């Protein structure tokens, strides 16, 4: 059996038609962003200042569609950090 990546499959959810205030479960937001739900959980726990905002609803994490759109827009406009050439490939000894 092939190894699964942890990224949920795309949902048959028309994100473009959702209201900005609609709430998504972590697995739905993860599918939209093409991240694993574990990545979103790690961001919630370890990076409280992460730009993808979330809130607790009845003790469960939820994401507003607006916040997902804002996060995607911010990712598209900010330059990606790249490792300098050769970082991590240095030989020791």
C-alpha positions as MATLAB code, in Angstrom:
seq = 'XXXXXXXXXXXXXXXXXXXXXXXXXXXXXXXXXXXXXXXXXXXXXXXXXXXXXXXXXXXXXXXXXXXXXXXXXXXXXXXXXXXXXXXXXXXXX';
ca = [
       0.000    0.000    0.000;
       1.462    3.437   -0.918;
       2.411    5.818    1.855;
      -0.042    8.701    2.301;
       1.262   12.226    2.670;
      -1.102   13.433    5.366;
      -2.590   16.141    3.166;
      -6.324   15.558    2.899;
      -7.830   15.247   -0.567;
      -9.466   18.278   -2.101;
     -13.062   18.573   -1.025;
     -16.043   19.120   -3.280;
     -16.493   22.408   -1.488;
     -16.739   25.505   -3.690;
     -14.564   27.796   -1.556;
     -15.090   30.683   -3.969;
     -18.809   30.612   -3.206;
     -18.506   30.437    0.594;
     -19.365   33.455    2.696;
     -16.345   35.173    4.294;
     -17.717   34.409    7.768;
     -18.317   30.696    7.113;
     -16.428   28.476    9.562;
     -14.283   25.550    8.406;
     -13.029   22.561   10.344;
      -9.233   22.077   10.389;
      -9.402   19.243    7.828;
     -11.363   21.489    5.440;
      -8.931   24.400    5.809;
      -5.994   22.005    5.460;
      -7.423   20.603    2.232;
      -7.937   24.112    0.858;
      -4.372   25.169    1.745;
      -2.881   21.791    0.688;
      -1.358   21.323    4.154;
      -1.828   18.514    6.621;
      -4.209   19.008    9.551;
      -1.190   18.304   11.781;
       0.571   21.353   10.314;
      -2.379   23.560   11.211;
      -2.427   22.055   14.697;
       1.315   22.736   15.087;
       0.759   26.362   14.047;
      -2.057   26.738   16.609;
      -0.010   25.255   19.452;
       3.488   26.559   18.691;
       2.978   29.774   16.731;
       0.268   31.902   18.350;
       1.296   34.822   16.104;
       0.903   32.763   12.905;
      -0.948   34.756   10.216;
      -3.625   32.067    9.724;
      -6.102   33.033   12.430;
      -8.426   30.561   14.153;
     -10.901   30.529   17.019;
     -12.417   28.027   19.406;
     -16.070   27.237   18.864;
     -17.465   24.910   21.483;
     -13.933   23.810   22.350;
     -13.048   22.975   18.722;
     -10.755   24.953   16.418;
     -12.468   26.635   13.506;
     -11.210   28.851   10.681;
     -13.100   31.666    8.985;
     -13.032   31.531    5.190;
     -11.987   35.209    5.217;
      -8.898   34.347    7.283;
      -7.962   31.599    4.828;
      -8.270   34.025    1.921;
      -6.208   36.637    3.783;
      -3.528   34.038    4.549;
      -3.328   32.943    0.905;
      -3.105   36.577   -0.244;
      -0.303   37.255    2.249;
       1.611   34.183    1.064;
       1.308   35.307   -2.545;
       2.708   38.787   -1.811;
       5.506   37.960    0.641;
       8.849   36.704   -0.648;
       9.721   33.139    0.246;
      12.652   32.579    2.515;
      15.257   30.411    0.881;
      18.155   28.581    2.436;
      21.566   29.829    1.339;
      23.227   27.495   -1.201;
      24.966   24.581    0.419;
      23.251   24.877    3.792;
      22.789   21.425    5.215;
      25.134   19.795    2.742;
      28.366   20.688    4.512;
      30.713   17.762    5.089;
      32.223   17.344    8.514;
      35.733   15.966    8.955;
];
